[in-house]
């Protein structure tokens, strides 16, 4: 599986008018752009665009991916909190990166 991540500035001039009107607007646009850009990958890979806005909004595909990864980790470890831990770790990493 191949995941490409984008972190978008929710408050950038290019996104602020859309994000003010619709939740996840910047993340949705980024996910669409990534899917279009990397469309050739779907022939050989399972491709999931991961787009997260600086305000903390995640694109729905990113949420599904992290939930699935957490579910798989729970199967391996037996700890039902794996998904929560994964979301927390990724959120902290995003904050540190910004």
C-alpha positions in Angstrom: 0.0 0.0 0.0 1.2 3.5 -0.8 0.1 6.5 1.1 1.1 10.1 0.2 0.5 12.7 2.8 -0.4 16.4 2.3 -0.7 18.9 5.1 -2.6 22.0 4.0 -2.8 25.4 5.6 -6.5 25.8 6.2 -6.0 29.6 6.6 -3.9 30.2 3.5 -5.4 32.7 1.0 -5.8 29.9 -1.5 -8.0 27.9 0.8 -9.7 30.2 3.3 -12.8 31.1 1.2 -13.5 27.4 0.6 -12.7 26.2 4.1 -14.9 28.9 5.6 -17.9 27.6 3.6 -17.3 23.8 3.8 -15.5 21.6 6.2 -12.6 19.6 4.7 -12.6 21.7 1.5 -8.8 22.0 1.4 -8.3 18.4 2.3 -10.8 17.2 -0.3 -9.1 19.3 -3.0 -5.7 18.0 -2.0 -6.9 14.4 -2.0 -8.5 14.8 -5.4 -5.3 16.4 -6.8 -3.2 13.6 -5.4 -5.5 10.9 -6.8 -5.4 12.6 -10.2 -1.7 13.1 -10.2 -1.0 9.5 -9.1 -3.7 7.8 -11.1 -1.3 5.5 -12.8 -0.3 4.0 -9.5 -3.7 2.3 -9.0 -2.8 -0.3 -11.6 0.1 -1.6 -9.5 -0.6 -0.3 -5.9 -3.4 0.3 -3.5 -3.3 4.1 -3.4 -4.8 6.2 -0.6 -4.3 10.0 -0.5 -3.8 11.3 3.0 -4.7 15.0 3.3 -4.9 16.8 6.6 -5.6 20.5 7.2 -3.6 22.5 9.7 -6.8 23.2 11.6 -6.9 19.4 12.3 -9.5 18.3 9.8 -8.7 15.0 8.1 -9.9 13.9 4.7 -12.3 10.9 5.1 -9.9 8.6 3.3 -7.2 9.4 5.7 -9.5 8.6 8.6 -10.5 5.3 7.1 -6.8 4.4 6.5 -5.7 5.2 10.0 -8.8 3.3 11.4 -7.8 0.2 9.4 -4.2 0.4 10.4 -5.3 0.7 14.0 -7.7 -2.2 13.6 -4.9 -4.4 12.2 -2.6 -3.3 15.1 -5.3 -4.2 17.6 -5.5 -7.7 16.1 -1.8 -8.1 16.5 -1.4 -6.6 20.0 -4.8 -7.2 21.5 -4.9 -3.6 22.7 -8.2 -2.0 21.7 -6.6 1.5 22.1 -4.3 1.1 19.1 -6.4 3.3 16.8 -6.5 6.1 19.4 -2.8 5.9 19.9 -2.2 6.1 16.2 -4.4 9.1 15.7 -2.6 10.8 18.7 0.9 10.0 17.4 0.1 11.3 13.9 -1.5 14.5 15.3 1.5 15.2 17.4 3.8 14.6 14.5 1.8 17.0 12.3 1.9 19.7 15.0 5.7 19.3 15.3 6.1 19.4 11.5 4.1 22.7 11.3 
